Amino acid sequence: MVKTTAPPAEPVTKASLHPRNKHNGLYDFDRLIQASPALKNVVVVNAHGNESIDFADAQAVKALNSALLTLHYGISGWDIPAHYLCPPIPGRADYLHYLADLLGEGNGGRIPQGSEIRVLDIGVGANAIYPLIGRHEYGWQFVGVDIDPLALANAQGIVEKNALSASISLRLQKEPTSIFRDIIQRDERFDITMCNPPFHASLEDANAGTRRKLQGLNRKPIKPAKAAVQHAAPALNFGGQSSELYCTGGEAAFIARMVMESRQFAKQCLWFTTLVSKAANLPGIYRELKKVSASQVRTIDMAQGQKKSRFVAWSFLDAAQHTAWRAKHWQYNR
């Protein structure tokens, strides 16, 4: 599942979600509607005669997300402004579960839990999905970062509404071209960083990608239904502000900049990680990691149905330094 320093040219993909992921198998629409009655208004019967939602309908996807967060993670009143990124929750949860495995890798397989584990989420967005799920599943403490004040204001509202301010704090990155600079403070440490970087290189590319996704959906007529279940189909990332969707040079350039900046905080973070949507970008990322002399590199593969994904993790600390870090910062080990 986890590969070591010499990365492969093409990671091997898993066929399903992480075993601890609450979204393996079928959506239980009866329970979801009970948790969030508004979901009932967008439930439909698909071409197979099963209950579902129209995954081409952004409002329906948002209603499903709200119900999933309420039922499985105890989050109430989750909402995002129009045109902001609406993330597919099963895939987002997968990233967190594999991060937990990474932290447990050198810890005798024991996954550290509790607020002593500090996570930095680069690009937390208006939805704050990673902190909300990660806090519930593992009790970790999160710092969420974004360059968009409006996104942070919405995320802060969700945090406060759910009394999570002690576990989730938010910071504005005032310099759009910076990632860790001016965010990680002197003498501050993080056990892991995470990021879902902008995928596209331009607005035109982003719009074209959205059109391809919509064309890929089954748009056959569907009708309202009363009850049933459906396979957990992957939701699309509907909406999205410019900073969420694209940046100059796209994903490869963003991650290259992240790798270069990470070197400045080599001793303040145990692991740096980022999602990598395009497998073709991996060789370039490995070259950048070699330039900064990363001591350890991992490529962790994930999958949701036919959708392949992965994240790359790197550390500037060797095995002995990892052991010392855990002994110093993780009371879990004491």
PETA-V421035 format. One record per backbone hydrogen bond with DSSP energy under -1.0 kcal/mol. CO is the residue of the C=O (numbers start at 1). NH is the residue of the N-H. If there is no record, write none. Layout:
[[CO/NH] [CO/NH]]
This chain:
[[5/7] [18/21] [21/24] [25/232] [27/29] [28/32] [29/33] [30/34] [31/35] [32/36] [36/39] [37/40] [38/41] [39/42] [43/225] [44/52] [46/49] [50/46] [52/44] [54/57] [57/61] [58/62] [59/63] [60/64] [61/65] [62/66] [63/67] [64/68] [65/69] [66/70] [67/71] [68/72] [69/73] [69/75] [81/84] [83/240] [88/92] [89/93] [90/94] [91/95] [92/96] [93/97] [94/98] [95/99] [96/100] [97/101] [98/102] [99/103] [100/104] [101/105] [104/107] [104/109] [107/110] [114/117] [117/141] [118/191] [118/192] [119/143] [120/194] [121/145] [124/128] [128/132] [129/133] [130/134] [131/135] [132/136] [133/137] [134/138] [135/139] [138/114] [141/119] [142/169] [143/121] [144/171] [145/123] [145/124] [146/173] [148/152] [149/153] [150/154] [151/155] [152/156] [153/157] [154/158] [155/159] [156/160] [157/161] [158/162] [159/164] [160/163] [164/167] [164/168] [167/142] [169/144] [171/146] [175/178] [180/183] [180/184] [185/188] [190/270] [192/120] [194/122] [195/275] [199/251] [200/247] [202/206] [203/207] [204/208] [205/209] [206/210] [207/211] [208/212] [209/213] [210/214] [211/215] [212/216] [223/45] [230/27] [231/233] [236/238] [238/86] [241/245] [242/246] [245/200] [247/250] [249/253] [250/254] [251/255] [252/256] [253/257] [254/258] [255/259] [256/260] [257/261] [258/262] [261/264] [262/265] [263/266] [265/268] [268/190] [271/193] [272/314] [274/312] [278/281] [279/282] [281/285] [282/286] [283/287] [284/288] [285/289] [286/290] [287/291] [288/292] [289/294] [290/293] [296/315] [298/313] [300/311] [302/309] [304/307] [307/304] [309/302] [310/276] [311/300] [312/274] [313/298] [314/272] [315/295] [315/296] [318/322] [319/323] [320/324] [321/325] [322/326] [323/327] [324/328] [325/329] [326/330] [330/333] [331/334]]
